[in-house]
Amino acid sequence: MTLRIYADFNGLVAGPRHPGSTAVVLDTLGSLRDLCNAGVMLTEGMPLIGFDWSDDEEDLEGHGTAEYDDDRRWWVIEFDDVGVRYVPARDRSAVERFLCVACRADLASQVADLGRWPSHACPHCGTRIDIALAPPKRGRT
């Protein structure tokens, strides 16, 4: 099953891999939270579904792959040929958990206390809280 994560569809950009494609930037705390709660660190080509609220009855949803834009230094979901579509709204209950991607400790209170992007380490295992969105490791050429 393909992981479905929050993405702010106000941040649509050109895809970094395929000319003419559209992508959504994964630069929100909601995207990071959903990845961490799933225990996932992004890798290039990973299938993902990005979603955003549209209105009370519909969500926006786009299927594609995770791609890292080296020039802009951010992850995106580069959409497949179907692009963005409207789907029936899903459960919109507030997500209370924010799990460490490594040790699975709940960091919700630490992240809430930061008031900004959580770039420091998990107090339980030392893993960076934002490691799920770390740039891919590139081999030397």
N, C-alpha and C positions, 0 to 999 in steps of 0.2 A: 504494500500500500504506500502511495506517495505521500510524503509529509506535507501538511497544509499549515502555512505560517502566515502571520500578519505581515502585510507590506502596505506602505502608504502610496496609494495609486495617484496621489498628487505629484509623485516623484518619478514620472515616466521619462525615460531617456532612450537614446539609440543603443541598441545592443552592441556589446564590444566584440563579439565573434562573427556575427553574420550581418553583412551590409543590408540595411533596410529593415532589420528586425527592431522590435520594441522590447524594452526591459523596464523593470521596476527596481529601484535601489533599495537595498536592505540595510538601512541606516537608522532604524528606529529601535527604541527599547522593546517594543512589542515583538519585532522580528527576533531580536536577541533572546528575549524571554522564551518564545516558542521553540527556538532551536535548543536552548539550554534545557528546558523542561522535557524535550524529546531525547536529550542526551546526544545531540548531533553536532559535529563540527563540519562546516561546509567543505566540500571538495568540488573541484570543477567537473561539470557534467552531471552532478547529482540531480535527479528529477525532483522538482518541487512544485507545489501549488501555492501561489500567493493570493491572499484575499484581503479585501477592505470592505467596510460597510458602504452601501450605496444609499439605501433608505430603510424604512421600517420593515419592508418586505423582501428586499433583495440585497445581495452582496455582489461585489465585483470579484471575479476570480480569473486568474490566468495560470495556465499550465506551461511549464518550461523547464529549463535547467539552470542550476547555479553556475554563474560565470564570474570570474574576477577580472575587473577592469584595471589593468596595470597603470594606465595613464591617470585615472581618477582615484585609484587606490581604494576601491570599494567593491563589494559584492552586489550582484544583481540577479534577478531571475530573468533570463532571456526567454521570452515567450515563444512557443511553438507556432505553427501555421494557423492554429485556431485563434490565437490572440486572447484578448480580454473579453469576457462574456458576463452576463448577468445570471445569477443562480438564486434560488430561494434562500432567504436569510437563515443562518444556523443559530445555535445557542449563543447569546451575547452576554452571558453571565461574566462578571469580572473574574479574571484569573488571579488568584491570590498567591500562587506559588511562583518562585523563581529559583529553580534548582541549579546547583553547581553542575556543570556538564561532566566533571570528573568524579567527584565523591558523592554527588546527589544530595548534599546538605541543602536545606531550604535557606536561601539568602534573601528572601523577600524583605525582611526588616532592614538588612544592611543596604540593599539597593535603594529602598525608599528613603533611607536617611541620607544618601549621597546627594540627591537632588540634581544629578548630572549623570553623564555616561559613566557606567561602572568599569573603570579601567584598572582598578586595583585587584588584589588577589583574594581568593576565598580564604577566610580565617581558619578553616578546618584542614584544607589540604595544600593551600598555596597556589592553586591554579588560577590564572587570570580569569576574572569573571567574564570578560568579553572574548575569550579564546575561541568561541564558536564562530566568530566572524574574523578570525585572524587571516591575514593574507596567506595564500598557498606557498609552500616551500618550493622554490625553483632550483633546479639543478644548474650547475655551471656549464656553460657551453664552450 
